[in-house]
């Protein structure tokens, strides 16, 4: 028996499965937030979600559009100031997993969210670093989720906003008080993990019905595949149902113009 | 001691061309009414500081108020680009905009250091990032005790801080609730401050550990109901996510932006609550 699902749903469910109860997760907005909340609403009800706006242990009923929607604050255990969030909770070592998206990623899992082209004369100006540069080094490990395309998966990023393993794969070597860095990258086609020695990203699992050629075609460098190449398990019926409900609730909420609620 | 003024008077008296202005509110309590008043008064050559420039600085940059921007994340949250910011950076419209960019952690620390009266902030940050290559305000220092290499950035000491809050009492003490962001830090870091509030009340109703900024730490208070719209004020109104999405279309095009500015900022007087245009 097979259930129908989209590649985006496959990506989200796979990313959600990377989170477990007991993790303290610093969540980026967008795909990471969607996956983290799916995890919380399915197999990991006790996963602790933290957003950089200062909301600790939040349980939003709908996905926030911004990192600081009221929903995050009202459903949180408590809300702290932004300096406290970054200094005590992140830099202080309380975050087990940083969960990030990106605009560009390279073979050493460096992330670029700053710009395409030259810094002084950008072709495309992107939003910038936000919380990511320090999340990536101060969290004990980093999960990345991003759609797979040649524009996104480049050999070398135009700008290292947020370090994965640096231009040579060695940026974390001998640096004190730094996390392990990216441990997994989940896309709509496959799962990639850094090679234990070189830190270059290697495909370890293909999603159902995805071919090697599709991944090669969507990657901007000569991508390697693990000798033991797995097939990612399909989404379950309940995961899909919860995800679809969550997205429907969210879309309905974000489409409505909010009025004064004194 | 905080002086209660009209918003028009507060901006006119305390913000001058060329000032370094930090208007804060981390997604929540963004002081849009004050931003629109600054646009109406045609303030120019401002150095604008804000962690997330958001729509407020997109509007002010597009209106020609800014010479320089210091920021750490310049997007429309969950939607995409800030098109007026991009147009200024990429094409120099309506004027060239110098940018200096940080990470959130560094800016949060820099505000805190400013509030603490220190010249610099120290953090475990920017490791392996290219940001220090393009921002000469990011340096690395060695911890004199452990020898660890740490990032240092100058503290933020703006001429003027502008924030929005839920309410003030009649003495001018201010209560901030919900996502408090860096509201307190920016006020204490600045030489002068303007706080707009939803309402002025007899009693703040603050719990003992609430985020209260005393009247004697604030320069001016102005009542501005719905003054954070289309962002939000917890307990008063929700974030207008539909308008944040709509802004993407309005701001994408110079003409539609200018028409919006004319109808929604210049055509309105400061005492009126700014409409989001999303109705």
HADDOCK unambig.tbl for C-alpha pairs under 7 A between the chains (distance, minus, plus):
assign (segid A and resid 29 and name CA) (segid B and resid 78 and name CA) 6.88 0.50 0.50
assign (segid A and resid 30 and name CA) (segid B and resid 78 and name CA) 6.34 0.50 0.50
assign (segid A and resid 53 and name CA) (segid B and resid 26 and name CA) 6.58 0.50 0.50
assign (segid A and resid 53 and name CA) (segid B and resid 179 and name CA) 6.60 0.50 0.50
assign (segid A and resid 53 and name CA) (segid B and resid 181 and name CA) 6.52 0.50 0.50
assign (segid A and resid 54 and name CA) (segid B and resid 179 and name CA) 6.61 0.50 0.50
assign (segid A and resid 65 and name CA) (segid B and resid 77 and name CA) 6.58 0.50 0.50
assign (segid A and resid 65 and name CA) (segid B and resid 78 and name CA) 4.98 0.50 0.50
assign (segid A and resid 66 and name CA) (segid B and resid 77 and name CA) 4.80 0.50 0.50
assign (segid A and resid 66 and name CA) (segid B and resid 78 and name CA) 5.48 0.50 0.50
assign (segid A and resid 68 and name CA) (segid B and resid 26 and name CA) 6.91 0.50 0.50
assign (segid A and resid 68 and name CA) (segid B and resid 27 and name CA) 5.25 0.50 0.50
assign (segid A and resid 68 and name CA) (segid B and resid 28 and name CA) 6.42 0.50 0.50
assign (segid A and resid 69 and name CA) (segid B and resid 239 and name CA) 6.78 0.50 0.50
assign (segid A and resid 70 and name CA) (segid B and resid 234 and name CA) 6.57 0.50 0.50
assign (segid A and resid 70 and name CA) (segid B and resid 238 and name CA) 6.88 0.50 0.50
assign (segid A and resid 73 and name CA) (segid B and resid 178 and name CA) 6.28 0.50 0.50
assign (segid A and resid 73 and name CA) (segid B and resid 179 and name CA) 6.46 0.50 0.50
assign (segid A and resid 79 and name CA) (segid B and resid 178 and name CA) 6.85 0.50 0.50
assign (segid A and resid 79 and name CA) (segid B and resid 179 and name CA) 6.31 0.50 0.50
assign (segid A and resid 81 and name CA) (segid B and resid 180 and name CA) 5.49 0.50 0.50
assign (segid A and resid 81 and name CA) (segid B and resid 181 and name CA) 4.87 0.50 0.50
assign (segid A and resid 81 and name CA) (segid B and resid 182 and name CA) 6.25 0.50 0.50
assign (segid A and resid 82 and name CA) (segid B and resid 108 and name CA) 6.40 0.50 0.50
assign (segid A and resid 82 and name CA) (segid B and resid 181 and name CA) 4.82 0.50 0.50
assign (segid A and resid 82 and name CA) (segid B and resid 182 and name CA) 5.96 0.50 0.50
assign (segid A and resid 83 and name CA) (segid B and resid 108 and name CA) 4.85 0.50 0.50
assign (segid A and resid 83 and name CA) (segid B and resid 109 and name CA) 5.94 0.50 0.50
assign (segid A and resid 83 and name CA) (segid B and resid 112 and name CA) 6.86 0.50 0.50
assign (segid A and resid 86 and name CA) (segid B and resid 105 and name CA) 5.59 0.50 0.50
assign (segid A and resid 121 and name CA) (segid B and resid 90 and name CA) 6.88 0.50 0.50
assign (segid A and resid 122 and name CA) (segid B and resid 90 and name CA) 6.47 0.50 0.50
assign (segid A and resid 125 and name CA) (segid B and resid 86 and name CA) 6.18 0.50 0.50
assign (segid A and resid 126 and name CA) (segid B and resid 81 and name CA) 6.98 0.50 0.50
assign (segid A and resid 127 and name CA) (segid B and resid 73 and name CA) 5.26 0.50 0.50
assign (segid A and resid 127 and name CA) (segid B and resid 74 and name CA) 4.25 0.50 0.50
assign (segid A and resid 127 and name CA) (segid B and resid 75 and name CA) 4.59 0.50 0.50
assign (segid A and resid 127 and name CA) (segid B and resid 81 and name CA) 6.76 0.50 0.50
assign (segid A and resid 128 and name CA) (segid B and resid 72 and name CA) 6.35 0.50 0.50
assign (segid A and resid 128 and name CA) (segid B and resid 73 and name CA) 4.93 0.50 0.50
assign (segid A and resid 128 and name CA) (segid B and resid 74 and name CA) 6.17 0.50 0.50
assign (segid A and resid 129 and name CA) (segid B and resid 72 and name CA) 6.16 0.50 0.50
assign (segid A and resid 129 and name CA) (segid B and resid 73 and name CA) 5.88 0.50 0.50
assign (segid A and resid 129 and name CA) (segid B and resid 103 and name CA) 5.36 0.50 0.50
assign (segid A and resid 130 and name CA) (segid B and resid 72 and name CA) 5.23 0.50 0.50
assign (segid A and resid 130 and name CA) (segid B and resid 73 and name CA) 4.59 0.50 0.50
assign (segid A and resid 130 and name CA) (segid B and resid 103 and name CA) 5.13 0.50 0.50
assign (segid A and resid 130 and name CA) (segid B and resid 104 and name CA) 4.92 0.50 0.50
assign (segid A and resid 131 and name CA) (segid B and resid 103 and name CA) 6.03 0.50 0.50
assign (segid A and resid 131 and name CA) (segid B and resid 104 and name CA) 4.98 0.50 0.50
assign (segid A and resid 131 and name CA) (segid B and resid 105 and name CA) 6.34 0.50 0.50
assign (segid A and resid 133 and name CA) (segid B and resid 103 and name CA) 6.59 0.50 0.50
assign (segid A and resid 133 and name CA) (segid B and resid 126 and name CA) 6.05 0.50 0.50
assign (segid A and resid 133 and name CA) (segid B and resid 129 and name CA) 6.93 0.50 0.50
assign (segid A and resid 134 and name CA) (segid B and resid 105 and name CA) 6.77 0.50 0.50
assign (segid A and resid 134 and name CA) (segid B and resid 125 and name CA) 5.49 0.50 0.50
assign (segid A and resid 134 and name CA) (segid B and resid 126 and name CA) 6.63 0.50 0.50
assign (segid A and resid 159 and name CA) (segid B and resid 130 and name CA) 6.36 0.50 0.50
assign (segid A and resid 160 and name CA) (segid B and resid 129 and name CA) 5.34 0.50 0.50
assign (segid A and resid 160 and name CA) (segid B and resid 130 and name CA) 5.12 0.50 0.50
assign (segid A and resid 161 and name CA) (segid B and resid 129 and name CA) 5.26 0.50 0.50
assign (segid A and resid 161 and name CA) (segid B and resid 130 and name CA) 5.92 0.50 0.50
assign (segid A and resid 161 and name CA) (segid B and resid 131 and name CA) 6.43 0.50 0.50
assign (segid A and resid 162 and name CA) (segid B and resid 129 and name CA) 5.46 0.50 0.50
assign (segid A and resid 163 and name CA) (segid B and resid 128 and name CA) 5.22 0.50 0.50
assign (segid A and resid 163 and name CA) (segid B and resid 129 and name CA) 5.66 0.50 0.50
assign (segid A and resid 166 and name CA) (segid B and resid 128 and name CA) 6.26 0.50 0.50
assign (segid A and resid 171 and name CA) (segid B and resid 128 and name CA) 6.24 0.50 0.50
assign (segid A and resid 254 and name CA) (segid B and resid 241 and name CA) 5.42 0.50 0.50
assign (segid A and resid 254 and name CA) (segid B and resid 242 and name CA) 5.81 0.50 0.50
assign (segid A and resid 255 and name CA) (segid B and resid 242 and name CA) 5.30 0.50 0.50
assign (segid A and resid 256 and name CA) (segid B and resid 242 and name CA) 6.22 0.50 0.50
assign (segid A and resid 257 and name CA) (segid B and resid 240 and name CA) 5.82 0.50 0.50
assign (segid A and resid 257 and name CA) (segid B and resid 242 and name CA) 5.50 0.50 0.50
assign (segid A and resid 258 and name CA) (segid B and resid 238 and name CA) 5.87 0.50 0.50
assign (segid A and resid 258 and name CA) (segid B and resid 239 and name CA) 6.71 0.50 0.50
assign (segid A and resid 258 and name CA) (segid B and resid 240 and name CA) 5.21 0.50 0.50
assign (segid A and resid 259 and name CA) (segid B and resid 237 and name CA) 6.45 0.50 0.50
assign (segid A and resid 259 and name CA) (segid B and resid 238 and name CA) 6.98 0.50 0.50
assign (segid A and resid 260 and name CA) (segid B and resid 236 and name CA) 6.40 0.50 0.50
assign (segid A and resid 260 and name CA) (segid B and resid 237 and name CA) 4.57 0.50 0.50
assign (segid A and resid 261 and name CA) (segid B and resid 236 and name CA) 5.80 0.50 0.50
assign (segid A and resid 261 and name CA) (segid B and resid 237 and name CA) 5.17 0.50 0.50
assign (segid A and resid 262 and name CA) (segid B and resid 235 and name CA) 6.67 0.50 0.50
assign (segid A and resid 262 and name CA) (segid B and resid 236 and name CA) 5.02 0.50 0.50
assign (segid A and resid 262 and name CA) (segid B and resid 237 and name CA) 6.80 0.50 0.50
